[in-house]
Amino acid sequence: GMTIEDARDFGWINQAEATPVWYKTWDYFQFDKVEWSALPPQIITFLSMVFVVALSSSLDVAAIELEMKRPLNYNYELKTVGLSNILSGLTGGYTGSYIFSQTILNLRAGIKS
């Protein structure tokens, strides 16, 4: 076997750096390096992605609604996912969506929170 320290010494594992504070995320962006002229041709792709994500989120909500056997407020659910993705993106995080299979598993297991 080999210890973690040995693996670091051999260069197989990088030395961990301190995790940056979330509000310092914008300090790492270098806007002067962005090729802004590449963005306009991506508008169709961007709008297509928004459509696909909105449709798939609607289908996820519908699947959860069927499992719960009661109606859900689609507008509320989609606004919540959209707002959380915007906030996550602005703070350097990852986007997310419903994982309806996990939600249904939790519902069937009786988990309420």
Residue frames as a rotation matrix with the C-alpha (Angstrom) as fourth column:
GLY 1
0.567 0.823 0.000 0.00
0.823 -0.567 0.000 0.00
0.000 0.000 -1.000 0.00
MET 2
-0.568 -0.664 0.487 0.84
0.646 -0.726 -0.236 3.61
0.510 0.181 0.841 -0.16
THR 3
-0.208 0.469 -0.859 -0.15
0.778 -0.453 -0.435 6.46
-0.593 -0.759 -0.271 2.09
ILE 4
0.801 0.542 0.253 -1.73
0.594 -0.672 -0.442 9.68
-0.069 0.504 -0.861 0.90
GLU 5
0.655 -0.621 -0.431 1.46
-0.308 -0.740 0.598 11.51
-0.690 -0.259 -0.676 1.84
ASP 6
-0.331 -0.782 0.528 3.55
0.227 0.477 0.849 9.16
-0.916 0.401 0.020 -0.34
ALA 7
0.139 0.475 0.869 1.16
0.967 0.125 -0.223 9.70
-0.215 0.871 -0.441 -3.26
ARG 8
0.963 0.171 -0.209 1.51
0.149 -0.982 -0.115 13.47
-0.225 0.080 -0.971 -2.82
ASP 9
0.249 -0.955 -0.162 5.30
-0.281 -0.231 0.932 13.17
-0.927 -0.187 -0.326 -2.69
PHE 10
-0.462 -0.392 0.795 5.28
0.553 0.574 0.604 11.24
-0.693 0.719 -0.049 -5.98
GLY 11
-0.839 0.144 -0.524 3.05
-0.388 -0.834 0.393 13.91
-0.381 0.533 0.756 -7.55
TRP 12
-0.818 0.574 0.021 0.06
0.476 0.656 0.586 11.61
0.323 0.490 -0.810 -8.01
ILE 13
0.321 0.903 -0.285 -2.19
0.932 -0.248 0.263 13.79
0.167 -0.351 -0.922 -5.86
ASN 14
-0.137 -0.319 0.938 -2.12
0.246 -0.928 -0.280 17.56
0.960 0.192 0.205 -5.82
GLN 15
-0.834 -0.160 -0.528 -1.68
0.552 -0.199 -0.810 19.37
0.024 -0.967 0.254 -2.56
ALA 16
0.178 0.983 0.047 -5.04
0.959 -0.184 0.218 20.72
0.223 0.006 -0.975 -1.43
GLU 17
-0.786 -0.310 0.534 -5.45
0.240 -0.950 -0.199 24.46
0.569 -0.029 0.822 -1.45
ALA 18
-0.780 0.541 -0.314 -7.66
0.196 -0.266 -0.944 26.40
-0.594 -0.798 0.101 0.89
THR 19
-0.197 0.812 0.549 -11.23
0.980 0.156 0.121 26.56
0.012 0.562 -0.827 -0.35
PRO 20
-0.897 -0.137 0.421 -12.04
0.195 -0.976 0.098 30.09
0.397 0.170 0.902 -1.53
VAL 21
-0.619 0.716 -0.323 -14.80
0.197 -0.256 -0.946 31.99
-0.760 -0.649 0.017 0.19
TRP 22
-0.058 0.674 0.736 -17.97
0.921 0.320 -0.220 32.04
-0.384 0.665 -0.640 -1.96
TYR 23
0.822 0.454 -0.344 -18.11
0.323 -0.869 -0.375 35.84
-0.469 0.197 -0.861 -2.26
LYS 24
0.008 -0.890 -0.456 -14.58
-0.401 -0.421 0.814 35.91
-0.916 0.176 -0.360 -3.71
THR 25
0.171 0.115 0.979 -15.69
0.622 0.758 -0.198 33.89
-0.764 0.642 0.059 -6.76
TRP 26
0.942 0.282 0.183 -15.90
0.317 -0.564 -0.762 36.95
-0.112 0.776 -0.621 -8.99
ASP 27
0.508 -0.825 -0.248 -12.24
-0.572 -0.538 0.619 37.72
-0.644 -0.172 -0.745 -8.23
TYR 28
-0.230 -0.630 0.742 -11.23
0.117 0.739 0.664 34.70
-0.966 0.239 -0.096 -10.33
PHE 29
0.560 0.475 0.679 -13.04
0.734 0.095 -0.672 35.81
-0.384 0.875 -0.296 -13.49
GLN 30
-0.512 -0.733 -0.448 -10.94
0.278 -0.635 0.721 37.71
-0.813 0.244 0.529 -15.97
PHE 31
0.488 0.871 0.050 -13.47
0.374 -0.157 -0.914 39.55
-0.789 0.465 -0.402 -18.11
ASP 32
0.308 -0.439 -0.844 -10.74
-0.737 -0.671 0.080 41.11
-0.601 0.597 -0.531 -20.25
LYS 33
-0.766 -0.617 0.182 -9.93
-0.407 0.685 0.604 37.59
-0.497 0.389 -0.776 -21.52
VAL 34
-0.046 0.843 0.535 -13.50
0.320 0.520 -0.792 36.87
-0.946 0.135 -0.294 -22.68
GLU 35
-0.973 -0.163 0.165 -14.04
0.196 -0.193 0.961 36.81
-0.125 0.968 0.220 -26.44
TRP 36
-0.439 0.861 -0.256 -17.34
-0.121 -0.339 -0.933 38.75
-0.890 -0.379 0.253 -26.35
SER 37
-0.315 0.314 -0.896 -17.85
-0.933 -0.273 0.232 38.51
-0.172 0.909 0.379 -30.11
ALA 38
-0.903 -0.039 -0.428 -18.34
-0.157 0.957 0.244 34.73
0.400 0.288 -0.870 -29.74
LEU 39
-0.799 0.600 0.045 -21.52
0.100 0.206 -0.973 35.20
-0.593 -0.773 -0.224 -27.66
PRO 40
-0.224 0.802 -0.554 -24.06
-0.793 -0.481 -0.375 36.52
-0.567 0.355 0.744 -30.23
PRO 41
-0.365 0.121 -0.923 -23.81
-0.749 0.550 0.368 33.45
0.553 0.826 -0.110 -32.50
GLN 42
-0.933 -0.047 -0.356 -24.69
0.148 0.854 -0.499 31.31
0.327 -0.518 -0.790 -29.45
ILE 43
-0.654 0.723 0.222 -28.10
-0.729 -0.522 -0.443 32.94
-0.205 -0.452 0.868 -28.87
ILE 44
0.160 0.734 -0.660 -30.03
-0.802 0.486 0.347 30.21
0.575 0.474 0.667 -30.75
THR 45
-0.311 -0.360 -0.879 -28.19
0.165 0.891 -0.423 27.49
0.936 -0.277 -0.218 -28.82
PHE 46
-0.992 -0.073 0.103 -28.85
-0.078 -0.288 -0.955 29.29
0.099 -0.955 0.280 -25.54
LEU 47
-0.325 0.944 0.053 -32.57
-0.942 -0.319 -0.103 29.67
-0.080 -0.084 0.993 -26.25
SER 48
0.146 0.323 -0.935 -32.77
-0.480 0.850 0.219 26.03
0.865 0.417 0.279 -27.31
MET 49
-0.675 -0.468 -0.570 -31.17
0.267 0.566 -0.780 24.96
0.687 -0.679 -0.257 -24.05
VAL 50
-0.854 0.437 0.282 -33.61
-0.495 -0.516 -0.699 27.11
-0.160 -0.737 0.657 -22.07
PHE 51
0.040 0.912 -0.407 -36.51
-0.947 0.165 0.275 25.46
0.318 0.375 0.871 -23.91
VAL 52
-0.023 -0.114 -0.993 -35.20
-0.100 0.989 -0.111 21.92
0.995 0.096 -0.034 -23.32
VAL 53
-0.907 -0.354 -0.230 -34.52
0.194 0.133 -0.972 22.55
0.375 -0.926 -0.052 -19.62
ALA 54
-0.617 0.752 0.231 -37.96
-0.769 -0.515 -0.378 24.14
-0.165 -0.411 0.896 -19.13
LEU 55
0.205 0.701 -0.683 -39.63
-0.774 0.543 0.325 21.21
0.599 0.462 0.654 -20.87
SER 56
-0.244 -0.355 -0.902 -37.69
0.166 0.901 -0.400 18.58
0.955 -0.248 -0.161 -18.93
SER 57
-0.990 -0.061 0.126 -38.34
-0.106 -0.268 -0.958 20.39
0.092 -0.961 0.259 -15.64
SER 58
-0.242 0.970 0.017 -42.06
-0.969 -0.243 0.037 20.43
0.040 -0.008 0.999 -16.49
LEU 59
0.237 0.281 -0.930 -41.97
-0.390 0.904 0.174 16.69
0.890 0.321 0.324 -17.16
ASP 60
-0.707 -0.544 -0.452 -40.16
0.228 0.429 -0.874 16.13
0.669 -0.721 -0.179 -13.85
VAL 61
-0.813 0.482 0.326 -42.81
-0.562 -0.506 -0.654 18.13
-0.151 -0.715 0.682 -11.99
ALA 62
0.108 0.892 -0.438 -45.54
-0.916 0.260 0.305 16.15
0.386 0.369 0.846 -13.78
ALA 63
-0.100 -0.214 -0.972 -43.93
0.008 0.976 -0.215 12.85
0.995 -0.029 -0.096 -12.72
ILE 64
-0.961 -0.251 -0.117 -43.72
0.129 -0.033 -0.991 14.00
0.245 -0.968 0.064 -9.11
GLU 65
-0.525 0.841 0.129 -47.31
-0.849 -0.506 -0.155 15.26
-0.065 -0.191 0.979 -9.29
LEU 66
0.166 0.576 -0.801 -48.50
-0.596 0.705 0.383 11.86
0.785 0.414 0.460 -10.53
GLU 67
-0.452 -0.428 -0.783 -46.68
0.315 0.745 -0.589 10.09
0.834 -0.513 -0.202 -7.72
MET 68
-0.999 0.037 0.029 -48.05
-0.042 -0.426 -0.904 12.45
-0.021 -0.904 0.427 -5.07
LYS 69
-0.451 0.886 0.111 -51.58
0.832 0.372 0.412 12.18
0.323 0.278 -0.905 -6.50
ARG 70
0.454 0.568 -0.686 -52.17
0.672 -0.724 -0.155 15.87
-0.585 -0.390 -0.711 -5.95
PRO 71
0.717 -0.136 0.684 -51.61
0.547 -0.498 -0.673 18.93
0.432 0.856 -0.283 -8.13
LEU 72
-0.077 -0.797 -0.599 -48.45
0.859 -0.358 0.366 21.00
-0.507 -0.486 0.712 -7.82
ASN 73
0.792 0.258 -0.554 -48.02
0.045 -0.929 -0.368 24.66
-0.609 0.267 -0.747 -8.69
TYR 74
0.515 -0.598 0.614 -45.94
0.857 0.363 -0.365 24.47
-0.005 0.715 0.699 -11.90
ASN 75
0.624 -0.265 0.735 -45.17
0.094 -0.908 -0.408 28.19
0.775 0.324 -0.542 -11.92
TYR 76
0.797 -0.308 0.520 -43.86
-0.599 -0.296 0.744 28.07
-0.075 -0.904 -0.421 -8.37
GLU 77
0.688 -0.532 0.493 -41.77
0.296 0.827 0.479 24.95
-0.663 -0.184 0.726 -9.00
LEU 78
0.469 -0.510 0.721 -40.22
0.848 0.031 -0.529 26.27
0.247 0.860 0.447 -12.22
LYS 79
0.693 -0.213 0.689 -39.56
-0.200 -0.975 -0.100 29.73
0.693 -0.069 -0.718 -10.75
THR 80
0.836 -0.377 0.398 -37.84
-0.381 0.122 0.916 28.10
-0.394 -0.918 -0.041 -7.77
VAL 81
0.497 -0.670 0.552 -35.54
0.703 0.683 0.197 26.03
-0.509 0.290 0.810 -9.98
GLY 82
0.509 -0.270 0.817 -34.85
0.639 -0.518 -0.569 29.01
0.577 0.812 -0.091 -12.25
LEU 83
0.802 -0.176 0.571 -34.04
-0.415 -0.851 0.321 31.37
0.430 -0.494 -0.755 -9.39
SER 84
0.754 -0.545 0.366 -31.80
-0.115 0.439 0.891 28.83
-0.646 -0.714 0.268 -7.67
ASN 85
0.439 -0.600 0.669 -29.90
0.878 0.446 -0.176 28.25
-0.193 0.664 0.722 -10.93
ILE 86
0.619 -0.196 0.761 -29.43
0.231 -0.880 -0.415 31.98
0.751 0.432 -0.499 -11.47
LEU 87
0.819 -0.293 0.494 -28.13
-0.574 -0.455 0.681 32.45
0.025 -0.841 -0.540 -7.93
SER 88
0.664 -0.588 0.462 -25.88
0.285 0.770 0.570 29.41
-0.691 -0.247 0.679 -8.25
GLY 89
0.481 -0.464 0.743 -24.47
0.843 0.015 -0.537 30.66
0.239 0.885 0.399 -11.54
LEU 90
0.697 -0.169 0.697 -23.81
-0.111 -0.985 -0.128 34.14
0.709 0.012 -0.705 -10.17
THR 91
0.668 -0.447 0.595 -21.88
-0.704 -0.120 0.700 32.69
-0.241 -0.887 -0.395 -7.24
GLY 92
-0.226 -0.864 -0.449 -19.83
-0.961 0.274 -0.045 30.27
0.162 0.422 -0.892 -9.34
GLY 93
-0.331 0.165 0.929 -21.83
-0.475 0.822 -0.315 27.16
-0.815 -0.546 -0.194 -8.51
TYR 94
-0.992 0.025 0.124 -23.35
0.111 0.643 0.758 24.41
-0.060 0.766 -0.640 -10.60
THR 95
-0.397 0.914 -0.084 -26.83
-0.861 -0.339 0.379 24.39
0.318 0.222 0.922 -12.02
GLY 96
-0.935 0.134 0.329 -29.39
-0.053 0.863 -0.502 21.91
-0.352 -0.487 -0.800 -10.85
SER 97
-0.384 0.879 -0.281 -32.79
-0.723 -0.096 0.684 20.51
0.575 0.466 0.673 -11.58
TYR 98
0.419 0.614 0.668 -35.25
-0.877 0.466 0.122 18.00
-0.236 -0.637 0.734 -10.22
ILE 99
-0.815 -0.450 -0.366 -34.10
-0.506 0.859 0.070 14.46
0.283 0.242 -0.928 -9.84
PHE 100
0.045 0.990 0.133 -37.57
-0.938 -0.003 0.345 13.04
0.343 -0.140 0.929 -9.98
SER 101
0.241 0.018 -0.970 -36.45
-0.003 1.000 0.018 9.44
0.970 -0.001 0.241 -9.44
GLN 102
-0.766 -0.551 -0.331 -34.82
0.358 0.061 -0.932 10.44
0.533 -0.832 0.151 -6.13
THR 103
-0.696 0.588 0.411 -37.86
-0.704 -0.670 -0.234 12.50
0.138 -0.453 0.881 -5.18
ILE 104
0.296 0.847 -0.442 -40.20
-0.702 0.506 0.501 9.59
0.648 0.162 0.744 -5.88
LEU 105
-0.124 -0.430 -0.895 -37.94
0.336 0.830 -0.445 7.21
0.934 -0.356 0.042 -3.96
ASN 106
-0.964 -0.238 0.115 -38.01
0.000 -0.434 -0.901 9.58
0.265 -0.869 0.418 -0.97
LEU 107
-0.307 0.929 0.208 -41.80
-0.917 -0.347 0.195 9.91
0.253 -0.131 0.958 -1.20
ARG 108
0.387 0.453 -0.803 -42.25
-0.321 0.883 0.344 6.14
0.865 0.125 0.487 -1.28
ALA 109
-0.398 -0.613 -0.683 -39.88
0.489 0.488 -0.723 5.78
0.776 -0.622 0.106 1.68
GLY 110
0.509 0.734 -0.449 -42.01
0.792 -0.195 0.579 8.23
0.338 -0.650 -0.681 3.65
ILE 111
-0.499 -0.737 -0.455 -39.43
0.832 -0.555 -0.013 11.02
-0.243 -0.385 0.890 3.85
LYS 112
0.532 0.842 0.088 -41.21
0.844 -0.520 -0.130 14.37
-0.064 0.144 -0.988 4.20
SER 113
0.791 -0.247 -0.559 -38.35
-0.076 -0.947 0.311 16.90
-0.607 -0.204 -0.768 4.37
